[in-house]
Amino acid sequence: MEVRTCSKCKRLFNYLSGPSICPGCKNQLEEKFQEVKEYVRDNPTLGITEVAEATDVSPKQIRRWIREERLSFSEDSGVGIDCESCGAMIRSGRLCQKCKDKLLGRVDSMYGSEESVVVKKQREAARMRFLDK
């Protein structure tokens, strides 16, 4: 196990994975998330700054939850964040649907291309074979 310093409270803790915050701060952050989620559910038309002021959470943290797809706003709220690829406004996540489809198309073409078939044949030819006795 690795020992790290919590980025929020500066206490030492045994780090396993994820963000570099201690379990106590992680629990506090989760409680704040639940509070923000309830507030957004009760007030679906408010923007990020209004929610941040009402719940005492930074707008940066709210945007992080939106990027993680843990939090989303209604269509009529006008709240959105930028797609990391093209800059279009999206409600949650990192990419808009158009950029997701484009990325998926690139991955599909990479695995379905003539080149990948050649690589697969080379791997098959290089495999070790055993003869039955």
C-alpha positions as YAML, in Angstrom:
chain: A
units: angstrom
residues:
- id: 1
  name: MET
  ca: [0.00, 0.00, 0.00]
- id: 2
  name: GLU
  ca: [1.08, 3.51, -0.69]
- id: 3
  name: VAL
  ca: [0.80, 6.37, 1.81]
- id: 4
  name: ARG
  ca: [-0.29, 9.74, 0.42]
- id: 5
  name: THR
  ca: [-1.32, 13.14, 1.70]
- id: 6
  name: CYS
  ca: [-4.97, 14.06, 1.23]
- id: 7
  name: SER
  ca: [-5.28, 16.91, -1.27]
- id: 8
  name: LYS
  ca: [-8.13, 18.44, 0.76]
- id: 9
  name: CYS
  ca: [-7.28, 18.08, 4.48]
- id: 10
  name: LYS
  ca: [-3.52, 17.30, 4.17]
- id: 11
  name: ARG
  ca: [-3.74, 14.19, 6.40]
- id: 12
  name: LEU
  ca: [-1.82, 11.01, 5.59]
- id: 13
  name: PHE
  ca: [-3.83, 8.00, 4.45]
- id: 14
  name: ASN
  ca: [-3.34, 4.60, 2.81]
- id: 15
  name: TYR
  ca: [-3.94, 5.18, -0.89]
- id: 16
  name: LEU
  ca: [-5.57, 2.41, -2.92]
- id: 17
  name: SER
  ca: [-6.86, 4.04, -6.11]
- id: 18
  name: GLY
  ca: [-8.86, 6.95, -7.49]
- id: 19
  name: PRO
  ca: [-8.54, 10.58, -6.44]
- id: 20
  name: SER
  ca: [-5.89, 11.44, -3.89]
- id: 21
  name: ILE
  ca: [-8.29, 12.20, -1.02]
- id: 22
  name: CYS
  ca: [-8.68, 10.41, 2.29]
- id: 23
  name: PRO
  ca: [-11.75, 8.27, 3.09]
- id: 24
  name: GLY
  ca: [-13.17, 10.98, 5.39]
- id: 25
  name: CYS
  ca: [-13.01, 13.65, 2.71]
- id: 26
  name: LYS
  ca: [-14.34, 11.16, 0.15]
- id: 27
  name: ASN
  ca: [-17.39, 10.56, 2.36]
- id: 28
  name: GLN
  ca: [-17.93, 14.32, 2.80]
- id: 29
  name: LEU
  ca: [-17.69, 14.78, -0.98]
- id: 30
  name: GLU
  ca: [-20.22, 12.00, -1.54]
- id: 31
  name: GLU
  ca: [-22.62, 13.65, 0.94]
- id: 32
  name: LYS
  ca: [-22.24, 16.94, -0.95]
- id: 33
  name: PHE
  ca: [-22.93, 15.10, -4.21]
- id: 34
  name: GLN
  ca: [-26.16, 13.68, -2.81]
- id: 35
  name: GLU
  ca: [-27.15, 17.17, -1.63]
- id: 36
  name: VAL
  ca: [-26.46, 18.67, -5.07]
- id: 37
  name: LYS
  ca: [-28.31, 15.84, -6.80]
- id: 38
  name: GLU
  ca: [-31.41, 16.40, -4.65]
- id: 39
  name: TYR
  ca: [-31.22, 20.16, -5.19]
- id: 40
  name: VAL
  ca: [-30.99, 19.72, -8.98]
- id: 41
  name: ARG
  ca: [-33.91, 17.26, -8.87]
- id: 42
  name: ASP
  ca: [-36.02, 19.82, -6.97]
- id: 43
  name: ASN
  ca: [-34.86, 22.79, -9.11]
- id: 44
  name: PRO
  ca: [-34.23, 21.42, -12.61]
- id: 45
  name: THR
  ca: [-34.14, 24.77, -14.42]
- id: 46
  name: LEU
  ca: [-31.31, 26.37, -12.41]
- id: 47
  name: GLY
  ca: [-27.81, 26.83, -13.78]
- id: 48
  name: ILE
  ca: [-24.49, 25.61, -12.43]
- id: 49
  name: THR
  ca: [-23.64, 28.84, -10.63]
- id: 50
  name: GLU
  ca: [-27.01, 28.99, -8.86]
- id: 51
  name: VAL
  ca: [-26.71, 25.36, -7.76]
- id: 52
  name: ALA
  ca: [-23.12, 25.95, -6.62]
- id: 53
  name: GLU
  ca: [-24.11, 28.96, -4.52]
- id: 54
  name: ALA
  ca: [-27.12, 27.24, -2.97]
- id: 55
  name: THR
  ca: [-25.26, 24.04, -2.05]
- id: 56
  name: ASP
  ca: [-21.84, 25.54, -1.21]
- id: 57
  name: VAL
  ca: [-20.05, 23.41, -3.82]
- id: 58
  name: SER
  ca: [-17.64, 24.84, -6.39]
- id: 59
  name: PRO
  ca: [-18.84, 25.08, -10.00]
- id: 60
  name: LYS
  ca: [-15.67, 23.18, -10.96]
- id: 61
  name: GLN
  ca: [-16.75, 20.21, -8.84]
- id: 62
  name: ILE
  ca: [-20.24, 20.27, -10.36]
- id: 63
  name: ARG
  ca: [-18.72, 20.27, -13.86]
- id: 64
  name: ARG
  ca: [-16.52, 17.32, -12.84]
- id: 65
  name: TRP
  ca: [-19.61, 15.36, -11.78]
- id: 66
  name: ILE
  ca: [-21.26, 16.24, -15.10]
- id: 67
  name: ARG
  ca: [-18.19, 15.00, -17.02]
- id: 68
  name: GLU
  ca: [-18.24, 11.77, -14.97]
- id: 69
  name: GLU
  ca: [-21.92, 11.41, -15.98]
- id: 70
  name: ARG
  ca: [-22.96, 11.27, -12.34]
- id: 71
  name: LEU
  ca: [-25.00, 14.45, -12.65]
- id: 72
  name: SER
  ca: [-27.12, 15.74, -15.51]
- id: 73
  name: PHE
  ca: [-29.47, 18.66, -15.99]
- id: 74
  name: SER
  ca: [-32.82, 18.74, -17.79]
- id: 75
  name: GLU
  ca: [-33.10, 19.87, -21.40]
- id: 76
  name: ASP
  ca: [-34.91, 23.08, -20.44]
- id: 77
  name: SER
  ca: [-32.29, 24.19, -17.92]
- id: 78
  name: GLY
  ca: [-29.88, 25.60, -20.49]
- id: 79
  name: VAL
  ca: [-26.96, 24.06, -18.57]
- id: 80
  name: GLY
  ca: [-24.30, 22.41, -20.63]
- id: 81
  name: ILE
  ca: [-20.62, 21.78, -20.92]
- id: 82
  name: ASP
  ca: [-18.42, 21.71, -24.00]
- id: 83
  name: CYS
  ca: [-17.62, 18.54, -25.91]
- id: 84
  name: GLU
  ca: [-13.90, 17.93, -25.48]
- id: 85
  name: SER
  ca: [-13.49, 17.23, -29.19]
- id: 86
  name: CYS
  ca: [-15.61, 19.72, -31.14]
- id: 87
  name: GLY
  ca: [-16.85, 22.17, -28.48]
- id: 88
  name: ALA
  ca: [-20.57, 21.52, -28.98]
- id: 89
  name: MET
  ca: [-22.78, 21.90, -25.91]
- id: 90
  name: ILE
  ca: [-23.59, 18.60, -24.18]
- id: 91
  name: ARG
  ca: [-25.58, 17.72, -21.05]
- id: 92
  name: SER
  ca: [-23.16, 15.17, -19.58]
- id: 93
  name: GLY
  ca: [-20.06, 13.16, -20.38]
- id: 94
  name: ARG
  ca: [-16.98, 14.14, -22.31]
- id: 95
  name: LEU
  ca: [-18.04, 13.87, -25.97]
- id: 96
  name: CYS
  ca: [-21.15, 14.70, -27.98]
- id: 97
  name: GLN
  ca: [-22.96, 11.88, -29.81]
- id: 98
  name: LYS
  ca: [-21.47, 12.92, -33.16]
- id: 99
  name: CYS
  ca: [-17.91, 12.69, -31.81]
- id: 100
  name: LYS
  ca: [-18.68, 9.38, -30.04]
- id: 101
  name: ASP
  ca: [-19.95, 7.95, -33.34]
- id: 102
  name: LYS
  ca: [-16.87, 9.25, -35.18]
- id: 103
  name: LEU
  ca: [-14.54, 7.70, -32.60]
- id: 104
  name: LEU
  ca: [-16.43, 4.41, -32.71]
- id: 105
  name: GLY
  ca: [-16.19, 4.43, -36.51]
- id: 106
  name: ARG
  ca: [-12.41, 4.87, -36.30]
- id: 107
  name: VAL
  ca: [-12.10, 1.98, -33.87]
- id: 108
  name: ASP
  ca: [-14.33, -0.23, -36.02]
- id: 109
  name: SER
  ca: [-12.35, 0.61, -39.15]
- id: 110
  name: MET
  ca: [-9.10, -0.14, -37.34]
- id: 111
  name: TYR
  ca: [-10.25, -3.63, -36.39]
- id: 112
  name: GLY
  ca: [-12.05, -4.31, -39.61]
- id: 113
  name: SER
  ca: [-9.28, -3.16, -41.94]
- id: 114
  name: GLU
  ca: [-7.20, -5.28, -44.30]
- id: 115
  name: GLU
  ca: [-4.11, -4.58, -42.20]
- id: 116
  name: SER
  ca: [-5.59, -6.13, -39.06]
- id: 117
  name: VAL
  ca: [-6.49, -9.28, -41.03]
- id: 118
  name: VAL
  ca: [-2.83, -9.63, -42.06]
- id: 119
  name: VAL
  ca: [-1.72, -9.23, -38.44]
- id: 120
  name: LYS
  ca: [-4.22, -11.87, -37.31]
- id: 121
  name: LYS
  ca: [-2.92, -14.32, -39.96]
- id: 122
  name: GLN
  ca: [0.67, -13.69, -38.86]
- id: 123
  name: ARG
  ca: [-0.24, -14.37, -35.24]
- id: 124
  name: GLU
  ca: [-2.05, -17.56, -36.23]
- id: 125
  name: ALA
  ca: [0.98, -18.77, -38.23]
- id: 126
  name: ALA
  ca: [3.33, -18.04, -35.29]
- id: 127
  name: ARG
  ca: [1.33, -20.05, -32.74]
- id: 128
  name: MET
  ca: [2.90, -23.13, -31.20]
- id: 129
  name: ARG
  ca: [1.35, -26.39, -32.33]
- id: 130
  name: PHE
  ca: [1.31, -29.74, -30.57]
- id: 131
  name: LEU
  ca: [1.09, -33.06, -32.37]
- id: 132
  name: ASP
  ca: [-1.14, -35.82, -31.04]
- id: 133
  name: LYS
  ca: [0.72, -39.06, -30.24]
...
